[in-house]
Amino acid sequence: METFLRDLRYTLRSLRASPGFTLVAVLALALGIGANSAVFSVVNGVLLTPPPFEAPDRLLHLSNDIKKAGLEDVGISVPEYQDFATLPRVFSSVAAYTWRDMTLTGGGAAQRFGVVHGTSTLFPTLGVTPVLGRGFTEEEAKPGAQKVVVLTHKAWRAYFAEDPRVLGKTMQLDGEPYTVVGVLPRGVAYPLKADLFVPLVPNAEWVHSRTNRHLSSLARMKPGVTLEQVRADVARVAQEMEAGEPLYQGMGWSIRTTPLEERVVGKVRGALWLLLGAVGFVLLVACSSVANLLLSRAAAREREVSIRAALGASRGRLVSQFLTESLVLSAVGGGLGLLFALWGTDALLAFVGDGLPRVAQVRLDMTSVAFTLGVSLLTGLVFGLVPALQASRADLNATMREGSRGTESGRSGRLRSGLVVGQVALALVLLVGASLVMKSLHALREVDEGFTSDGVLTGQVALPDARYSEPSRKLAFQRDLLERLKGLPGVESAGLTNILPLGGTVTRGLEFESRPEVPGEIPPAVDFRLASPGYLKTLNVKLLQGRLLESIGELDAPAEVVINKTFADLYWPQGNALGQRISLEPRKQWSTVVGVVEDLREWGLVVPARPAAYWSLAAMPSAYVGLVVRVKSGAPESVRSAVEAELRAVDSEVPLYNVAPLSRLVDESIGSRSLSAWLMGLFAGTALLLAALGIAGVVGYSVTRRTREMGIRMALGAARSDVLLLVLRQGLKLAGLGVAVGLVMSLGLARFLGALLYGVTAYDPWTFVGVAALLSTVALLATWLPARRASSVDPIISLRSE
């Protein structure tokens, strides 16, 4: 311990005497360690921390594939859920749920809560036991039963201040009293971002319609049952359902089974591991830079080390001294990196918002702190051991001879050059990855979403069932609100819908008046949406045929419908869609097709358009109203207060929520891809800067050590341009080797990136050529200054100094 303390005191004095070296080394390590810790915190919260369920790996998500209709991974209907629940051989339990907002009143201003409506089997299937009270019963899922609610821990804390006597209290949801019967453990708001859970009470239409697929379904596999066994048994049940139900015959219908964890985090898993790997490369580049600094520092102290060795210091003693110095640097860099990680994690969460699954579990916890400390220790050993071993080999006689000649140690020079080659290779890999991801993001932003998002404000309204149970009341509310919105100063147009753009849709079965269903034909199915007059116009959707909706319509009257191009091409490829009459299944009122519009990307920019139809509001008045308002000029938010005032004039107890410009919804739909692209670009830029500094440092150090050689060359007749080219060749040689190694490594990275890219090939040749050219140019610029210094050496002064 006494020896360690002596080494520590000597190290602190030595670092204090070299503030420039200490500052650069600590900052390089802090940036590398902090970035790694921040990204690890996200990866740990999203991917590594298991959800708070019993045996989460036994949970599956069930959905439908209807291949002949081009539909994949669509929801299930109530009858289908009842069929799925008859799979006792492989499942211990099956549950169904749906999600919607509800308005909480009675505690001041109305608030919106995300509410999951689930079957009584939901909590047993998830493997969750309430910390207070209980879950739902089957009786509470029947029409007319007492309304009950189970709170998440978050809602319990926010609304009831974690009152342990909360059971039996009531909450006014959508104007109706719900009795609190349970509180869930902390962290259970998954698989959906829920605040409350209430029983799922199917209405008569849901119970009898197999094509009203608005539910999600979960199932728990029995112990010992494998996923392959589940899929085999599910395929058997699907065949039995198809044989006994004409609706499924000839549809190419099947049941999809997906591990729940894969469904929730599968879309971001590859991107998060990519970011963690990229930031790991940045740390390696930072370590290489610090190792080069330590090698330079050790070379400058060769005489000191040689004298200490000559006076009896063992090699182990010398290695211990140098390792103490590197570990002190890594400890200080790690401490500062922890602060950077705290800021970085908050910045990442602010950037991605709710676009990241399980974002509530992301935090800088003890696991992340332990990771930071481990990385700091490992970093100190990695970048400190090789320079320590190198410096401890110093020989007094050789040092004196080399010092008199002013030449660089060949062994030390090769090691420093090798580190720079590694830096350049890693920087090239990061630059290739960042360039491909950036190109992919650009291609995604160039996707024609089918509407114009600039200048449009969006918001949502939910009508409480207690006061708006009658369709006529819902329709009257929507008529009044629409007229008021259209008359606002500064508003160009306005419209209403049931689901805002990019929010997905509900898939419904169809019937055609002009032709009966024929087994084996492509089964009729459509993404169902409601729209008011002005909705499609406000979005600037291109009209291809006919006209847009002109009226909200009347209850029980023939309705009008506008369809998209994909729908028209699929069912009327001859172009005679106008005037055709269709109906939602089960048959309601026939609706006439009055127009065909360009496709909208309703499910997100990366999902191709599906058959979609836009019915007038009267076809099925909805309690959920999405509004779109296009302003004449200025920012869309400028009319927010006016919109809220008009809503209060219609009904003061109905709040407006999720208010945002439509352009923000577009950005949020690709938020995780934007995060990956910008972080990859930041990491690549940092690595490029460190690589450039590494090349400049190695070449500059070499020039300093070879001053006498340069003087002799020019004294013997070498031109200054010859010396300039000599030094430039040294830097370009290091960069060339690094580029060659990096290109080989990048080919392997490209194979991994392929699944994460959109609209660009992973082996895009222009990306590889451009990045190689960029790195070579940066290397040339980094070498230019030391080369100019070498070519300006005065041979008389350099020789006299010896």
Secondary structure, DSSP 8 states (H G I E B T S, - for coil): -HHHHHHHHHHHHHHHH-HHHHHHHHHHHHHHHHHHHHHHHHHIIIIIS--SSSSGGGEEEEEEEEGGGTEEEE-B-HHHHHHHTT-TTTEEEEEEEEEEEEEEESSSS-EEEEEEEE-TTHHHHHT---SEE----SGGGSTTS--EEEE-HHHHHHHHTT-TT-TT-EEEETTEEEEEEEE--TT--TTTT-SEEEE----HHHHH-SS-B-BEEEEEE-TT--HHHHHHHHHHHHHHHHHH-GGGTTS-EEEEEEEHHHHHHHHHHHHHHHHHHHHHHHHHHHHHHHHHHHHHHHHHTHHHHHHHHHTT--HHHHHHHHHHHHHHHHHHHHHHHHHHHHHHHHHHHHHHGGGSTTGGG----HHHHHHHHHHHHHHHHHHHHHHHHHHHT--HHHHHHHHHHT---HHHHHHHHHHHHHHHHHHHHHHHHHHHHHHHHHHHHTS--SS--TTEEEEEEE--TTT--SHHHHHHHHHHHHHHHHTSTTEEEEEEESS-TTS--EEEEEEESSS---TTS---EEEEEEE-TTHHHHTT--EEEE--------TTS-EEEEEEHHHHHHH-TTS--TT-EEEETTT-S-EEEEEEE----TT-TTS----EEEEEGGGS--SEEEEEEEESSS-GGGGHHHHHHHHHHH-TT---EEEEEHHHHHHHHTHHHHHHHHHHHHHHHHHHHHHHHHHHHHHHHHHHHTHHHHHHHHHTT--HHHHHHHHHHHHHHHHHHHHHHHHHHHHHHHHHHGGG-SSS-TT-HHHHHHHHHHHHHHHHHHHHHHHHHHHT--HHHHHHT-
